[in-house]
Amino acid sequence: MSTLKHHLPECILDLRATLGEGPVWSEAEKSLYFVDIVAAKVHRFTPTTGEHKTWDAPDRLGFLLPVTNGTFLAGLRDGLYGFDPESGDFEAGPEIEPDKPGNRLNDGCVDPLGRVWFGTMDDGEEEPTGSIYRVVHTEDGLDITHHHEGYIVSNGPAVSPCGRVLYVCHSPKQIIYAFDIDDNGDLSNQRVFATLTQGYPDGIVTDSEGNLWCGTWLGGRVARFRPDGTELPAIKMPVSNVTKVAFGGDDLKTVFVTTARKGLDEAMLAKEPQAGSLFAFRTDIAGVPQKEFKLND
């Protein structure tokens, strides 16, 4: 990855996924995991060797987050699943919102305490039926707490490096919200953190300095914000649908970027033939090491 130029994105895997999303860096494997939501596939790419492996999921999956036992917690259309990359098996867990068949799980993250935060959305992207949830593993299994509702498409979420602020995107409204997280994991003080004027906020992550990096749907860039909401110079991308970034590599200064072809017409795809592919560039700010969902031993 040393050949990557500073802040100059390059295509490193010409995948052309329909809806590439949810990149997470595996330090143990020196690899990037990510998903194609629409194609219901898990991808693993190893930058040093160029190895690319895929697994089929039983349904659309919005996120894949590492667990302390070496497996993953996956958010599929209807609920939470366990995914074991060794066997390729998905094990069904609790359903989420069975009373809302038009909804699906979307994006998720792990906070510094090993808790998972994820959101749901209206798969038709019209009704404000999505919500934000928190997941903790207990002796009795997964404890799932409903926190906030009213989202047409919830995205992100992301947690500050200190673990005290949760960021959530309401994508169609072009808004990124911030919440305070208290000692019990409850949310308060909802506020508008940032509003995008070009494109729609998609996946978000924080770096080691607390800055927020935001993929922009139909925005053609990675937007960046300081912890106080001040906008930093964006990173221009060669494709329109920029979904999410992840920091990886030995120094966590390689930025991997997932993208999508969904929603682009033939004329746009002709201009952006690598839409849906995996990109990367180098940066001068390190990311935060990927956290793992903590199991109650």
N, C-alpha and C positions, 0 to 999 in steps of 0.2 A: 504493500500500500504506500510505500515511500515515494512512488512516482506520482501520486496524486498532487495536484497543484492546490495551493492555498485558496480556498473559497472559489474554486473553479470546478463545478460538478462534472464528473465523467461517468458514463454508463459502464458499470462493472458486471452486470448480468442482463443480457438482452432478452428479458423474459416476456415482456408485453402482456402482463397480467391484466385481467379485467378490472380488478379492484385490489391492488396490492396494499397491504396495511400492516399495522401492529409490529414493527421491527423491535426485536430485543436481542441484545448481545450476550452470548454465552462465553464467559471468560474461560471456563473449563475446556470448552471445545474450540475456542478461538473462532467461533462461527456466529453468523447472524441467522436467527429464526424470524420468519414473518409469514403472513397468510395472504391468500387470495380469497376474499370473502365470497364473491359470486361463484367462483369455481370450486369452492369448498376444498381448498388444498393448503397444506402446510409446506413451507419451503425452508430449507437450511442451506446457507451458502458459506463456504469457507474461503475467505479472500486470499489466503496465502497459497492455496492449492488450486483454487477455481472449482473445487468440487461442489456440485449442486444436487441435493437430494430432495425428493418430494414424497409426501404422504397424502392419501385421500381421507377427508373427514366425512362423517355421515350426514352432515348438513352444513349450511353456511356457518362460518365461524368468524367472530369479530375480533377476538384476541386470544393470545397464547402467552401465558406468564409462567416463569420458572418457579418450581416448588423446591423446598430444601432437600427433598429426597431424590432429586434428579429427574423427576417427571415434570409435567406442566399442568396448570389449570387452564382449561379452554372455555371460552364463552361461545357456545353455539347458538343457533337461532332461538332455541326454546329453553336453554338453561346451561348450567355449569357441568363440565365433563372433566375427567382426568385423561390426560394423553401421555402415553409412554412411547418415546421415540425408539426404544429398543425393539419393542414388538409392533409398533404402529397402531396399537389398539386404543380406542376411545371408550372410556367407561362412564356411563350416564350417572350424573349426580342430581341435585335438586332442580326441579323446574322453576323458572322465573316467570311470573306474570301469566300463568296458564289461563287466566280470565281475559287476556288480551292477545288473541291469536294473530292479530295484525302487527304486533310488536316483535322485535328481535333484539338480542344483545348486540352491542356495538363495541366500543373501545374500553380498555381497562389499564390499570397500572398497579404496581406494588409500592406501598409507602415505606419509610425507613423502619417502621416497627413490624414489617412483614404482613401488613393487612392489604387486602385487595380492594380497590375501588373500581366500579364499572358502571356503565350507563346502558339504558335501553332506548329504543327509538321506534317510531312508526315506520315500518318497512316501506310504506307508500309515501313517506316523507310529506304528509299533509296534516295529520292530527297531533296535538300536543299531549301525547299519551306516554312519552318516555320519562324515565326517572333515573336517579342516582342511588347506588347501593354500596354498602361496605360489607366485606366478608372477612370473618375471623374464624380460624380453626380452633375448636374446643374439644373436650373429651367426648362430647356427644356428636361431633361432626362439624359441618359448616354452619356457622351462625351468620345469617344474612339480615342486614338491617337496611330498611328503606329510609332514605334521607330527604330527597328533594324531587319534585315532579314538575310537569309542565313543559317538557322538552319535545319538540318535533323530531329533532336529531340531536341527541347528546353526543358530545365527542370529547377527546382527551381521554379520561381526565389525567391530571398530573399533580404531583405533590412537591412542595418546596423541599430543598435539601434538609432543612431543619425539621420538616414533618409537621409544621403548624399551619400551612396554607394549602387548601385544595383549589385547583383551577379546573373549571369545566367549560367547555364550549357549547353554546347553543348555535349550531352551525347556520341554519337558515336566517337567523337574526343577525349574523356577523358579530356576535358578542362572545367575549371570554369573561366568565364570572370568576370571582375569587370568594372563598369562604374561609373563616377561621376554623381550625380543628382544635378542640379542647382535649384535656387529658383522657376523657372517656371515649374519644373518637366521634363526638357529636359536632355538628356543623352549626355555625352562627355567622352573623354579620355578612350576609350575601351582598356583594357589590359588583359593579361593572369594573373589571380590571382593564379591558381594552376593547375597542371596537374597530373592526376592519372595514376599510372603504374599498378595497380591491380584492375580490375573491372572498371565500368563506372559510372560517377557521376549522381545521380538521384535527388531526392528532397533534398533541402537545407533549413536550418533555422539558425538564429543567436541567441546566448545567451546574457545574460545581460552584459557580458564583451566584446562583439563584436566578439567572436570566431564563426566560421562557422562549422556547423555539417552537414555532407553529407552522405546520404544513398548511398550505392554502389551496382549497379546491377552486378551480378556475381562476387561480391567482398567479400561477407560474413562478412561485417563489417560496422560500422559507422565511417567514416573518419572525422577527426577534424583538423581545421586550425586556427591559430591565425590571427588577423586582418591584419598582414603584410604578410600573406601567408605561414608562417612557419608551418610545419605539426606537430601536437600533436599526442600523442599515440592514436591509434584507439581503438574502442570498438568492440571486436570480437563477431559475432553473430552465432547462430547455424544453420542458413539457408543462402543460397547463394544470393538470390535476396532481398536486403534490400532497400526499396524504399524511406522512409522519416521518420523523427522524429518530435515529438511535445513535448514541455515541459508542464507539468500539475501538478495537485495536489495542496494542500493548499500553499505550498512554492515554486511551480514551479521547483522543483528539481526531479520530477519523469519524466523520459524520456520514452515516448511511441513510439513504432517502428512498422510501417506497413511493410509488406513483400509480396512476390508474388510467385505463382507457375508457372506462364507463362514462357515458354521456357525451363523448366526443363524436361528431359526425365525420363522414368520410373525408371532407375537405380538411378538417382539423387534424385527423389522423395522418393524412398525406404530408402535412407540415410537421407533424410530431410522430414520426414512425416508431420512436422508442418509448412512447407513452406506455406506462405500465411496467417499465423496466426498473431495475435497481441501480441507483446512482450513489456516488460517494465523493467526498472532498475532505480536505484537511482544514482544521481550524486551530486557533491559538488558545482556545478555552477548553479545558477538559470537561468531559461529562461526569455524571455521577455513576458510580458502579451500579449495575443492574441489581436491584433487590429481589429477594426470593420470598414467595408466599411461605409464611412460617407455620409449620405443623406443630400441634400440641403433642409433645412426645410422652 
